[in-house]
Amino acid sequence: MKLVHTDLESQFIFDGNINILVVESGKVFREYCDDIRLQTEGETGQFTLSDGDAVLNFAKYACFIPEYFTLDICDKKTINKLYANLSGIIDEKFNNEASLLSEKIFELFDKINSESDVPVEYDVSSPFESILKAFGVRPQNDFTTFIEKLENYLNALVCLGGIKLFFFVNLRCFLSDIEYSEFCKYVRLSEINVFLLESSEKSKSEGEFIVIIDEDLCETVV
């Protein structure tokens, strides 16, 4: 997979390395970030993401993460995808168990109905997703460390949303060196593609490909 920009000579190749674009000009940094944000929302922009000869749709395959305090994998969109995923697993591997459970639930409804002063009815064709919703099934989101929460967030979006590339804004500012090393190890082992947009240069780590755009808009590969 490859990412290019109309104004950059460098190409960012995703082959296990950590790609980083450092933009020292605040105005230009904001413009690059906003360009990516808009493209992930379905607008056109100056970046092109491709896999072989195929150009990939940012809105479908890329995720833009500008801040880290409100990361939430329990939003309605992700939970609906989780239900669809779990329903597929149930249909494929646990169909008999699900059918028996549904029968027990309907038997209970019948008994409750016989005792109720107000007759009730229910939909016997309700999908198993209704049970998942009733019990509040959701992605695990209670973790001890920020890195655990971040890793869980990425894993959920890859597995449920088919995301192929994550864009992070100034992630290095929020991580200690030890946390950053742990993060890099995780994304490499998980084969998750990440692109860091940074407003200032940090010391280079092993496996990083860094392009710096200085205040004069000169491009340097570190």
HELIX and SHEET records of a PDB file:
HELIX    1   1 GLY A   26  THR A   40  1                                  15    
HELIX    2   2 PHE A   58  TYR A   61  1                                   4    
HELIX    3   3 LYS A   76  LYS A   93  1                                  18    
HELIX    4   4 ASN A   95  GLU A  115  1                                  21    
HELIX    5   5 GLU A  129  ALA A  134  1                                   6    
HELIX    6   6 PHE A  146  GLY A  161  1                                  16    
HELIX    7   7 LEU A  171  PHE A  174  5                                   4    
HELIX    8   8 ASP A  177  LEU A  189  1                                  13    
SHEET    1   A 4 PHE A  12  ILE A  13  0                                        
SHEET    2   A 4 LYS A   2  HIS A   5 -1                                        
SHEET    3   A 4 PHE A  47  ASP A  51 -1                                        
SHEET    4   A 4 ALA A  54  VAL A  55 -1                                        
SHEET    1   B 6 ALA A  62  ILE A  65  0                                        
SHEET    2   B 6 LEU A 165  VAL A 169  1                                        
SHEET    3   B 6 ASN A 193  GLU A 198  1                                        
SHEET    4   B 6 ILE A  18  VAL A  23  1                                        
SHEET    5   B 6 GLU A 208  ILE A 213  1                                        
SHEET    6   B 6 GLU A 219  VAL A 221 -1                                        
END                                                                             
